[in-house]
Amino acid sequence: MDRIIEHGFMERYQIHRDLVENSHKRSEGYGVKKNTKYLPDGLKGEKQAQLLLENEELLRISKPFTETLYNYVKDTGFFIEVIDRKGIILNIIGDDDINQRSLDVNMRVGTDMSEKSAGTNAICLALEEDSPIQLVGSEHYLEIFHQFTCSSAVIHNEEGKIIGCINLTGWSHRVHKHTLALVVAAVRSIENQIKVQRQQSELIEAYNYTSTIMNSLDMGILAVDFSGIIKLINYGACKMMHIYKEEAVGKNIFNILEEDLALKRLFQKGEKIENKEVRIHVNNREKKFILSSSQTFDKFRNVSGNIIILKDINKVFRLVNQYVGMTAKYDFDMIKGESFQMLQVKEYAKKVSKSPSTILIQGESGTGKELLAQAIHNASERAHNSFVALNCGAIPTSLIESELFGYVEGAFTGARKGGYSGKLALADKGTLFLDEIGEMPLHMQVHLLRFLQEGKITRLGDHKEIYLDVRIVAATNKALREEVSRGRFREDLYYRLSVIPIYLSPLRERHGDIELLIEHFLKNKAILLGKEIPKIHDDLYARLISYHWPGNIRELENCMENIVNFDGEMSFDFVPEKLENSHRQDNSIQPKTKLQSLTQWEKEAIEKCLLECNHNFTMAAKVLGITRATLYTKVKKYNVKSV
């Protein structure tokens, strides 16, 4: 065993001697003078400042360890150097006497200790061989170093690359094998700290990324421990609950949430919670959220807490409404019509759109009641919230209550898991359009009246009252006053709904709008069907104008789609009987009169009207049921004499 150790020692000694001899030869080859009294000048000024800046991390991390190392050798004739990967001195700390001696030979911050500049020394050999090195006396190439012993060890980063070294220099008679061991121990500590700090930096970076992601999410996120204490909260949750992060962290979640015993039991049992509606009191006001929760676990797989996700219930409802098509697409500019009746209705509806009062729209089927309701919503302060439509005549009587007011899980056989919010809740902060309100059963009218009076509902199977802010716009094609007198509609509900009544005239009474709508629908249907806009011959056009359109705009729209499909004609099966009758009646009234073209008829009508109105364009436009701008356009088109 001793022989192996002895052989190992001799082998290491031979390697060391060869390294020193080879380095001496290279130093001589570089032209380094052995008897020089000073080392070459190093980096100064801006270059030195740049050097220190580039090695700031190495200096910062190594500082506490070099100070600790110096405390071990203090007052024994040693100084410590921190060196960069190229062999340039970054920092010196040591005893005054030997430190002064190093300055005397120009060994200072910025000095180059590479083999080409300073000859053989422990610093350059350690960096070259990537191994701890100790030199003493004449093993150094320069004579000015023969008075010293130097022990150097290389510092690596977490990837194993050399970033510098630590050198401990002392008087040569102070040489000891443990000196190198001290340097190696210091270097290993520095390397470990580099790894720790890099890991911390990566963790901080990951945390910052996570925080940025969490704070950019349009939802509230909280992390709570097993007892419900909030450990983490994102910006979304703070904003939702009107609370500062510092106020929330450390508080119990149930001091913020309403004392919901069922929810508390779920947390205590550790059950997963999905989309549960909860109420939070914020500034003495109740706000509703959708809550989901998942458990977190420690390293032993024990439950350590919960991650809670809060979603603004109104935003959720708006998203749901958007996906199921419950959005208001139309505004007043999209409602076509230049007749006196339509201009008056639009002007009136624009004024009342800003009001929270209920509106009752009456008119025949197909007159555009829902379009007007959507335009009112989009012109109101509720435009950014939900527009929800419910056709009271399309839902079975047995289901209308649950559809309107919602229900909780288990309220009745077949109730969906998690319950259903109901159309009123979906329309919270927005508008609920109740189409065919005249078809609503009497027993349901009582519940709707109560909501209009009190602004709150109770879901089927629940006992909690929920306050909602919903504007009701109702519509009907029935004469509701007659329905009231016949006992089929509640009088008190009628007056509640008709705070703002609006009547939509049938198309046959809206002079000038038929022509406008024909042009509009022909263009739209042609685009939709990928066809050219057809030209309608005068005879068919005249019949379309004279037809009284019992189905109103909806019937006219379908008729135009048929005409586009048949390139300006109408399929035989589609021709309404009354359209044929109107044509036969026209012929029977004037059997011997040749049918004029529509353009000729329109030109003569304008000339006659202007003559009777003494060429007053404003008066003539009102008589014709068109705008002044349209009248001017037609006068120019037909070359009508206007004076």
Wavefront OBJ file of the C-alpha trace (Angstrom):
o trace
v 0.000 0.000 0.000
v 2.829 2.379 0.978
v 4.617 1.624 -2.292
v 1.471 2.501 -4.287
v 1.134 5.752 -2.405
v 4.822 6.470 -2.816
v 4.641 5.668 -6.530
v 1.576 7.900 -6.889
v 3.409 10.733 -5.167
v 6.492 10.335 -7.363
v 4.346 10.267 -10.488
v 2.545 13.456 -9.489
v 5.882 15.103 -8.685
v 7.271 14.202 -12.123
v 4.175 15.616 -13.845
v 4.480 18.813 -11.801
v 8.186 19.171 -12.633
v 7.511 18.639 -16.345
v 4.772 21.297 -16.312
v 7.102 23.828 -14.703
v 10.017 23.054 -17.069
v 7.832 23.271 -20.176
v 6.352 26.547 -18.968
v 9.837 27.976 -18.387
v 10.786 27.086 -21.962
v 7.641 28.768 -23.331
v 8.268 31.864 -21.189
v 11.782 32.128 -22.558
v 10.410 31.680 -26.067
v 7.945 34.544 -25.473
v 10.888 36.803 -24.666
v 9.979 37.310 -21.012
v 13.051 38.610 -19.134
v 13.812 36.680 -15.940
v 15.491 39.562 -14.194
v 12.843 42.220 -14.895
v 12.019 44.343 -11.874
v 8.424 45.155 -12.836
v 5.482 43.493 -14.470
v 4.117 45.201 -17.605
v 1.450 47.860 -17.007
v -2.043 46.429 -16.935
v -5.481 47.756 -17.866
v -6.364 51.204 -16.558
v -9.184 53.739 -16.754
v -12.166 52.830 -18.928
v -10.677 49.477 -19.982
v -10.214 48.465 -16.349
v -13.751 49.643 -15.512
v -15.118 47.584 -18.425
v -13.143 44.545 -17.191
v -14.645 44.818 -13.698
v -18.136 45.315 -15.124
v -17.839 42.175 -17.256
v -16.785 40.174 -14.185
v -19.246 41.766 -11.755
v -21.017 38.483 -10.980
v -17.736 36.645 -10.259
v -16.532 39.445 -7.970
v -19.857 39.667 -6.156
v -20.183 35.926 -5.544
v -16.512 35.383 -4.630
v -16.260 38.323 -2.225
v -17.643 36.653 0.961
v -15.543 33.518 0.325
v -12.272 35.375 -0.316
v -12.917 37.425 2.827
v -13.466 34.213 4.822
v -10.301 32.689 3.325
v -8.317 35.799 4.228
v -9.562 35.594 7.827
v -7.841 32.176 8.030
v -4.445 33.527 6.869
v -4.628 37.087 8.144
v -1.421 38.520 9.648
v 0.620 35.557 8.394
v 2.020 37.227 5.265
v -0.521 36.302 2.553
v -2.714 38.088 0.021
v -5.525 36.749 -2.143
v -6.192 37.548 -5.790
v -9.339 37.026 -7.843
v -8.369 36.441 -11.488
v -10.491 36.391 -14.660
v -10.385 33.560 -17.207
v -7.606 35.320 -19.206
v -5.330 35.702 -16.173
v -5.984 39.391 -15.431
v -6.185 40.443 -11.774
v -9.674 41.621 -10.711
v -9.195 42.113 -6.964
v -6.486 41.866 -4.264
v -7.015 41.529 -0.525
v -4.166 40.850 1.960
v -1.670 41.862 4.617
v -0.086 45.261 4.188
v 3.561 44.156 4.039
v 3.245 41.558 1.310
v 0.546 43.568 -0.427
v 2.969 46.485 -0.671
v 5.624 44.179 -2.083
v 3.208 43.094 -4.825
v 2.573 46.740 -5.682
v 6.323 47.332 -5.841
v 6.556 44.852 -8.709
v 3.458 46.357 -10.394
v 1.132 43.461 -9.425
v -2.225 45.226 -9.098
v -5.826 45.212 -10.449
v -5.641 45.073 -14.257
v -2.216 43.323 -14.363
v -1.905 40.479 -16.873
v -0.591 37.287 -15.180
v -0.562 35.178 -18.348
v 2.540 33.228 -19.317
v 3.356 35.656 -22.152
v 3.327 38.601 -19.769
v 4.474 37.278 -16.355
v 6.214 34.011 -17.228
v 5.631 30.801 -15.295
v 3.322 31.264 -12.280
v 0.619 29.284 -10.489
v -2.185 31.427 -11.983
v -1.366 30.823 -15.653
v -0.599 27.106 -15.094
v -3.872 26.524 -13.209
v -5.862 28.210 -16.009
v -3.885 26.368 -18.714
v -4.140 22.912 -17.110
v -7.563 23.421 -15.489
v -6.102 22.010 -12.289
v -5.014 23.268 -8.824
v -1.338 24.317 -8.833
v 1.108 25.335 -6.092
v 4.500 26.888 -6.959
v 7.259 27.994 -4.616
v 10.385 30.117 -5.063
v 12.415 29.431 -8.198
v 9.629 27.396 -9.764
v 8.402 30.835 -10.838
v 10.098 32.092 -13.995
v 10.571 35.701 -12.891
v 13.146 36.320 -10.160
v 10.872 38.900 -8.493
v 8.497 36.000 -7.703
v 11.167 33.749 -6.125
v 10.345 35.269 -2.746
v 6.741 34.014 -3.018
v 4.736 30.806 -2.852
v 1.519 30.780 -4.895
v -1.475 28.411 -4.713
v -4.136 28.664 -7.471
v -7.399 26.835 -8.199
v -9.746 27.372 -11.153
v -13.407 28.504 -10.831
v -15.994 26.937 -13.158
v -19.531 27.994 -13.929
v -22.489 25.583 -13.764
v -21.722 24.450 -17.321
v -18.128 23.523 -16.414
v -16.516 26.423 -18.279
v -13.572 28.282 -16.703
v -14.563 31.784 -15.580
v -11.509 32.634 -13.436
v -9.392 31.471 -10.515
v -8.392 32.240 -6.923
v -4.701 32.674 -6.076
v -3.240 32.757 -2.562
v 0.264 34.336 -2.459
v 2.570 34.299 0.562
v 6.237 34.500 1.525
v 8.038 31.428 0.252
v 9.053 30.259 3.728
v 5.307 30.041 4.562
v 4.679 27.288 2.023
v 2.400 24.468 3.222
v 0.480 21.787 1.343
v -2.725 22.707 3.206
v -2.594 26.203 1.711
v -3.625 24.805 -1.665
v -6.385 22.789 0.028
v -7.797 26.018 1.513
v -7.866 27.620 -1.931
v -9.557 24.560 -3.480
v -12.196 24.569 -0.699
v -12.902 28.269 -1.290
v -13.214 27.699 -5.036
v -15.640 24.794 -4.551
v -17.784 27.008 -2.298
v -17.770 29.746 -4.927
v -18.799 27.258 -7.631
v -21.638 25.950 -5.462
v -22.813 29.495 -4.824
v -22.737 30.231 -8.565
v -25.010 27.233 -9.129
v -27.322 28.287 -6.300
v -27.547 31.857 -7.560
v -28.133 30.737 -11.133
v -30.900 28.431 -9.912
v -32.339 31.283 -7.873
v -32.127 33.530 -10.919
v -33.916 30.915 -13.010
v -36.544 30.508 -10.293
v -37.026 34.270 -10.109
v -37.272 34.439 -13.898
v -39.777 31.572 -13.908
v -41.699 33.266 -11.094
v -41.755 36.540 -13.026
v -43.024 34.748 -16.127
v -45.656 32.977 -14.043
v -46.655 36.216 -12.315
v -46.933 38.004 -15.652
v -49.089 35.210 -17.041
v -51.240 35.071 -13.903
v -51.707 38.834 -13.812
v -52.600 38.998 -17.503
v -55.342 36.371 -17.195
v -58.888 37.683 -17.265
v -59.753 35.787 -14.097
v -58.902 35.777 -10.419
v -56.435 33.198 -9.065
v -55.773 32.534 -5.382
v -53.598 29.950 -3.651
v -54.784 29.035 -0.149
v -53.382 26.592 2.382
v -55.293 23.742 4.012
v -56.832 26.074 6.607
v -57.980 28.576 3.976
v -55.258 31.199 4.489
v -54.489 33.093 1.266
v -50.859 32.590 0.262
v -50.951 34.032 -3.243
v -53.366 36.257 -5.159
v -53.147 37.670 -8.685
v -54.086 41.094 -10.000
v -57.354 39.804 -11.485
v -58.597 38.575 -8.104
v -57.563 41.827 -6.406
v -59.439 43.824 -9.032
v -62.555 41.644 -8.812
v -62.714 41.842 -5.038
v -61.562 45.476 -4.762
v -58.768 44.481 -2.403
v -55.027 45.142 -2.295
v -52.645 42.190 -2.453
v -51.171 43.126 0.940
v -54.651 43.121 2.489
v -55.549 39.698 1.102
v -52.397 37.643 1.708
v -52.562 36.077 5.160
v -56.341 36.407 5.438
v -58.768 33.504 5.524
v -60.610 33.090 2.231
v -63.918 32.860 4.102
v -63.408 36.339 5.511
v -63.703 37.529 1.918
v -66.188 35.030 0.502
v -69.692 34.981 1.912
v -69.923 32.439 4.742
v -71.026 29.613 2.478
v -71.201 26.496 4.646
v -71.622 24.169 1.681
v -68.535 25.660 0.042
v -66.600 25.455 3.307
v -67.438 21.759 3.655
v -66.212 21.135 0.105
v -62.873 22.772 0.960
v -62.577 20.795 4.185
v -63.349 17.521 2.415
v -60.809 18.371 -0.265
v -63.336 17.869 -3.049
v -62.786 19.400 -6.455
v -65.137 22.306 -7.178
v -66.222 23.121 -10.714
v -68.061 26.287 -11.737
v -69.911 26.966 -8.496
v -71.640 30.329 -8.208
v -70.458 32.237 -5.127
v -71.173 35.663 -3.689
v -68.577 38.094 -2.420
v -69.342 41.261 -0.491
v -67.306 44.089 -1.992
v -67.691 47.613 -0.566
v -71.007 46.603 1.016
v -72.240 45.321 -2.347
v -72.749 41.733 -3.344
v -70.924 40.500 -6.441
v -71.343 37.087 -8.034
v -68.562 34.920 -9.432
v -68.047 31.457 -10.880
v -65.610 29.548 -8.643
v -63.524 26.477 -9.447
v -60.960 24.849 -7.167
v -58.290 22.137 -7.358
v -56.113 20.699 -4.603
v -52.357 21.175 -4.229
v -50.058 18.557 -2.667
v -46.764 18.595 -0.773
v -43.780 16.330 -1.550
v -45.348 13.539 0.524
v -48.543 13.735 -1.583
v -50.508 15.160 1.326
v -53.091 17.858 0.556
v -51.473 21.227 1.265
v -54.126 23.601 -0.003
v -56.199 24.717 -2.981
v -55.856 26.769 -6.131
v -59.018 28.848 -6.540
v -60.101 30.350 -9.855
v -62.702 33.126 -9.901
v -64.459 34.284 -13.063
v -66.667 37.342 -13.354
v -70.123 35.849 -13.827
v -71.204 38.623 -16.196
v -68.187 38.058 -18.447
v -68.903 34.325 -18.440
v -72.515 34.986 -19.405
v -71.460 37.354 -22.178
v -69.101 34.715 -23.554
v -71.829 32.064 -23.380
v -74.273 34.400 -25.105
v -71.727 35.154 -27.804
v -71.184 31.466 -28.559
v -74.876 30.595 -28.619
v -75.693 33.572 -30.809
v -77.380 35.681 -28.132
v -75.789 38.949 -29.186
v -77.170 42.160 -30.622
v -75.882 42.497 -34.202
v -78.017 45.364 -35.453
v -77.841 49.099 -34.866
v -80.124 51.893 -36.079
v -78.077 52.501 -39.237
v -78.680 48.894 -40.287
v -82.476 49.213 -40.081
v -83.547 50.136 -43.611
v -86.397 52.552 -44.147
v -86.906 56.150 -45.249
v -90.657 56.359 -44.822
v -92.065 58.912 -42.412
v -93.170 56.118 -40.056
v -89.739 54.444 -39.892
v -87.822 57.692 -39.489
v -90.138 58.637 -36.643
v -89.755 55.220 -34.957
v -85.944 55.294 -35.200
v -85.761 58.831 -33.839
v -88.043 57.926 -30.934
v -86.231 54.637 -30.209
v -82.822 56.364 -30.150
v -84.077 58.754 -27.473
v -85.491 56.037 -25.212
v -82.512 53.675 -25.658
v -80.598 55.507 -22.909
v -83.417 54.947 -20.418
v -83.593 51.859 -18.143
v -87.397 51.746 -18.514
v -89.189 48.753 -20.021
v -90.224 48.921 -23.674
v -93.133 47.213 -25.422
v -92.767 46.904 -29.208
v -96.008 46.074 -31.038
v -96.435 45.263 -34.680
v -97.380 42.562 -37.142
v -95.153 39.526 -37.644
v -92.129 40.254 -39.798
v -91.989 44.016 -39.184
v -88.547 43.850 -37.517
v -89.346 43.965 -33.817
v -86.232 42.039 -32.726
v -83.986 44.126 -34.990
v -85.320 47.257 -33.327
v -84.778 45.701 -29.871
v -81.154 44.927 -30.781
v -80.606 48.470 -32.053
v -82.016 49.887 -28.803
v -79.644 47.659 -26.799
v -76.617 48.664 -28.889
v -77.427 52.363 -28.448
v -77.811 51.985 -24.676
v -75.270 52.048 -21.867
v -75.716 48.258 -21.681
v -74.275 47.712 -25.158
v -71.127 45.991 -23.830
v -73.194 43.504 -21.829
v -75.470 40.638 -22.840
v -78.457 40.793 -25.160
v -80.534 37.686 -24.490
v -83.638 36.740 -26.475
v -86.440 34.423 -25.360
v -89.423 33.531 -27.544
v -92.280 32.996 -25.100
v -94.354 31.225 -27.737
v -91.658 28.698 -28.673
v -91.131 27.136 -25.230
v -93.479 24.571 -23.667
v -95.515 25.974 -20.775
v -93.943 23.490 -18.354
v -90.405 24.689 -19.143
v -90.770 28.439 -19.439
v -90.288 29.105 -15.705
v -87.010 27.170 -15.507
v -85.846 28.715 -18.788
v -86.505 32.232 -17.550
v -85.547 31.995 -13.869
v -83.142 29.029 -13.869
v -82.820 26.183 -11.389
v -80.334 24.538 -9.043
v -78.977 21.025 -9.365
v -81.564 18.437 -8.349
v -84.491 20.879 -8.579
v -86.500 18.381 -10.639
v -86.102 15.132 -12.538
v -83.856 15.723 -15.519
v -82.271 18.898 -14.128
v -78.755 19.236 -15.477
v -75.741 18.814 -13.201
v -74.678 22.133 -11.749
v -78.080 23.679 -12.471
v -78.921 26.405 -14.974
v -78.618 30.155 -14.507
v -81.683 31.102 -16.554
v -82.184 33.759 -19.213
v -82.680 36.563 -16.691
v -79.341 35.831 -15.017
v -77.633 35.550 -18.404
v -78.931 39.031 -19.204
v -77.702 40.592 -15.936
v -76.414 44.142 -16.598
v -77.793 43.778 -20.133
v -81.094 43.423 -21.987
v -83.642 40.591 -22.075
v -85.816 40.567 -25.197
v -89.102 38.749 -24.574
v -90.593 38.024 -27.986
v -94.251 37.020 -28.317
v -94.910 38.178 -24.757
v -98.637 37.717 -25.407
v -98.073 33.941 -25.401
v -96.705 33.885 -21.836
v -98.959 31.816 -19.516
v -100.827 33.754 -16.824
v -99.073 31.966 -13.941
v -95.704 33.007 -15.372
v -96.854 36.577 -15.805
v -97.098 36.816 -12.004
v -93.435 35.828 -11.586
v -92.284 38.235 -14.300
v -94.283 41.052 -12.693
v -92.633 40.339 -9.327
v -89.193 40.559 -10.912
v -90.058 43.862 -12.593
v -91.243 45.240 -9.254
v -88.471 43.922 -6.994
v -85.516 43.226 -9.309
v -84.815 39.809 -7.780
v -85.457 36.157 -8.586
v -85.361 32.800 -6.838
v -84.267 29.823 -8.902
v -86.306 26.658 -8.918
v -85.263 24.434 -6.019
v -83.387 27.247 -4.248
v -84.224 29.572 -1.363
v -81.698 32.308 -2.081
v -82.877 35.534 -3.647
v -80.655 36.850 -6.429
v -80.711 40.531 -7.342
v -80.372 41.268 -11.045
v -80.104 44.386 -13.173
v -81.909 43.607 -16.416
v -83.720 45.853 -18.864
v -86.792 44.201 -20.360
v -87.786 44.844 -23.964
v -90.939 42.909 -24.876
v -92.581 42.450 -28.264
v -95.895 41.128 -29.516
v -97.964 40.871 -32.682
v -101.136 40.732 -30.588
v -103.325 43.612 -29.476
v -102.438 43.342 -25.783
v -105.191 45.729 -24.690
v -107.732 43.334 -26.155
v -105.930 40.410 -24.503
v -106.232 42.259 -21.166
v -109.959 42.869 -21.650
v -110.448 39.182 -22.440
v -108.561 38.130 -19.293
v -105.694 36.517 -21.185
v -103.048 39.027 -20.122
v -102.550 40.705 -16.747
v -103.401 44.387 -16.776
v -100.734 45.249 -14.166
v -98.055 43.496 -16.215
v -99.241 45.266 -19.364
v -98.712 48.665 -17.746
v -95.339 47.556 -16.331
v -94.153 46.501 -19.785
v -95.544 49.426 -21.788
v -93.795 52.232 -19.929
v -92.355 53.081 -23.354
v -94.630 51.771 -26.144
v -93.378 51.580 -29.733
v -95.540 50.667 -32.714
v -93.992 49.317 -35.921
v -96.145 49.968 -38.977
v -96.737 47.147 -41.464
v -94.717 47.358 -44.657
v -97.795 48.200 -46.785
v -98.161 51.505 -44.880
v -94.515 52.520 -45.207
v -94.512 54.393 -48.509
v -91.186 54.236 -50.313
v -89.695 51.509 -48.116
v -90.701 48.604 -50.356
v -88.520 49.913 -53.200
v -85.633 50.522 -50.807
v -85.913 47.048 -49.268
v -86.192 45.350 -52.666
v -82.892 46.936 -53.697
v -81.279 46.100 -50.336
v -82.322 42.439 -50.265
v -81.510 41.830 -53.942
v -77.966 43.022 -53.330
v -77.519 41.059 -50.085
v -78.993 37.822 -51.427
v -76.903 38.053 -54.593
v -73.746 38.335 -52.490
v -74.905 35.497 -50.236
v -75.705 33.193 -53.160
v -72.693 34.221 -55.240
v -74.818 35.502 -58.129
v -75.205 38.704 -60.122
v -77.767 41.232 -58.909
v -80.751 40.463 -61.164
v -82.771 43.004 -63.123
v -86.502 42.741 -62.475
v -88.734 43.519 -65.449
v -91.183 46.381 -65.052
v -94.328 44.249 -64.881
v -93.041 42.139 -61.980
v -91.622 45.224 -60.231
v -94.996 46.970 -60.408
v -96.724 43.941 -58.897
v -94.144 43.806 -56.090
v -94.756 47.479 -55.282
v -98.553 47.151 -55.308
v -98.597 43.914 -53.269
v -99.605 44.525 -49.634
v -97.087 42.040 -48.067
v -99.008 40.435 -45.200
v -95.770 38.778 -44.039
v -94.073 42.180 -44.088
v -90.262 42.439 -44.332
v -89.699 38.739 -43.697
v -91.943 37.806 -46.636
v -90.298 40.411 -48.866
v -86.829 39.114 -47.969
v -87.758 35.532 -48.851
v -89.328 36.727 -52.098
v -86.121 38.542 -53.097
v -84.056 35.429 -52.389
v -86.353 33.507 -54.726
v -85.950 36.143 -57.445
v -82.136 36.084 -57.126
v -82.176 32.292 -57.455
v -84.240 32.575 -60.656
v -82.237 35.470 -62.155
v -84.909 38.163 -61.947
v -87.976 35.950 -62.329
v -90.060 34.149 -59.712
v -90.626 30.424 -59.510
v -94.237 29.550 -60.300
v -94.762 27.776 -56.984
v -93.473 30.733 -54.997
v -95.738 33.445 -56.499
v -98.097 34.441 -53.678
v -101.750 34.081 -54.599
v -102.446 37.629 -53.489
v -99.597 38.899 -55.675
v -101.316 37.289 -58.680
v -104.672 38.640 -57.511
v -103.275 42.141 -57.157
v -102.050 41.931 -60.740
v -105.444 40.674 -61.969
v -107.234 43.393 -60.004
v -105.007 46.060 -61.533
v -105.772 44.717 -64.994
v -109.510 44.536 -64.317
v -109.604 48.125 -63.102
v -107.809 49.421 -66.205
v -108.210 46.703 -68.824
v -107.601 49.067 -71.731
v -104.756 51.028 -70.179
v -101.262 50.060 -71.190
v -99.137 49.457 -68.078
v -96.527 52.190 -67.715
v -92.967 51.435 -66.701
v -92.202 52.022 -63.037
v -89.613 54.690 -63.849
v -92.113 56.603 -66.009
v -94.740 56.365 -63.268
v -92.255 57.558 -60.640
v -91.105 60.477 -62.800
v -94.675 61.642 -63.402
v -95.507 61.278 -59.706
v -92.533 63.468 -58.728
v -93.390 66.113 -61.357
v -97.010 66.231 -60.215
v -96.082 66.397 -56.520
v -93.535 69.207 -57.037
v -96.100 71.160 -59.039
v -98.737 70.798 -56.316
v -96.193 71.790 -53.603
v -95.035 74.862 -55.576
v -91.610 73.202 -55.916
v -91.069 73.129 -52.142
v -88.722 70.120 -51.859
v -89.211 69.662 -48.118
v -93.013 69.499 -48.466
v -92.850 67.296 -51.557
v -90.470 64.833 -49.872
v -92.885 64.439 -46.941
v -95.842 63.860 -49.276
v -93.878 61.246 -51.245
v -92.598 59.601 -48.028
v -88.918 59.972 -48.934
v -86.022 62.126 -47.719
v -85.059 65.403 -49.375
v -81.741 63.859 -50.401
v -83.543 60.982 -52.146
v -85.900 63.430 -53.868
v -82.991 65.513 -55.180
v -81.320 62.329 -56.476
v -84.475 61.211 -58.318
v -85.083 64.704 -59.786
v -81.579 64.642 -61.228
v -81.955 61.017 -62.384
v -85.241 61.621 -64.258
v -84.282 65.135 -65.416
v -87.395 66.559 -63.771
v -87.873 70.296 -64.103
v -87.627 71.639 -60.560
v -88.630 75.255 -61.269
l 1 2 3 4 5 6 7 8 9 10 11 12 13 14 15 16 17 18 19 20 21 22 23 24 25 26 27 28 29 30 31 32 33 34 35 36 37 38 39 40 41 42 43 44 45 46 47 48 49 50 51 52 53 54 55 56 57 58 59 60 61 62 63 64 65 66 67 68 69 70 71 72 73 74 75 76 77 78 79 80 81 82 83 84 85 86 87 88 89 90 91 92 93 94 95 96 97 98 99 100 101 102 103 104 105 106 107 108 109 110 111 112 113 114 115 116 117 118 119 120 121 122 123 124 125 126 127 128 129 130 131 132 133 134 135 136 137 138 139 140 141 142 143 144 145 146 147 148 149 150 151 152 153 154 155 156 157 158 159 160 161 162 163 164 165 166 167 168 169 170 171 172 173 174 175 176 177 178 179 180 181 182 183 184 185 186 187 188 189 190 191 192 193 194 195 196 197 198 199 200 201 202 203 204 205 206 207 208 209 210 211 212 213 214 215 216 217 218 219 220 221 222 223 224 225 226 227 228 229 230 231 232 233 234 235 236 237 238 239 240 241 242 243 244 245 246 247 248 249 250 251 252 253 254 255 256 257 258 259 260 261 262 263 264 265 266 267 268 269 270 271 272 273 274 275 276 277 278 279 280 281 282 283 284 285 286 287 288 289 290 291 292 293 294 295 296 297 298 299 300 301 302 303 304 305 306 307 308 309 310 311 312 313 314 315 316 317 318 319 320 321 322 323 324 325 326 327 328 329 330 331 332 333 334 335 336 337 338 339 340 341 342 343 344 345 346 347 348 349 350 351 352 353 354 355 356 357 358 359 360 361 362 363 364 365 366 367 368 369 370 371 372 373 374 375 376 377 378 379 380 381 382 383 384 385 386 387 388 389 390 391 392 393 394 395 396 397 398 399 400 401 402 403 404 405 406 407 408 409 410 411 412 413 414 415 416 417 418 419 420 421 422 423 424 425 426 427 428 429 430 431 432 433 434 435 436 437 438 439 440 441 442 443 444 445 446 447 448 449 450 451 452 453 454 455 456 457 458 459 460 461 462 463 464 465 466 467 468 469 470 471 472 473 474 475 476 477 478 479 480 481 482 483 484 485 486 487 488 489 490 491 492 493 494 495 496 497 498 499 500 501 502 503 504 505 506 507 508 509 510 511 512 513 514 515 516 517 518 519 520 521 522 523 524 525 526 527 528 529 530 531 532 533 534 535 536 537 538 539 540 541 542 543 544 545 546 547 548 549 550 551 552 553 554 555 556 557 558 559 560 561 562 563 564 565 566 567 568 569 570 571 572 573 574 575 576 577 578 579 580 581 582 583 584 585 586 587 588 589 590 591 592 593 594 595 596 597 598 599 600 601 602 603 604 605 606 607 608 609 610 611 612 613 614 615 616 617 618 619 620 621 622 623 624 625 626 627 628 629 630 631 632 633 634 635 636 637 638 639 640 641 642 643
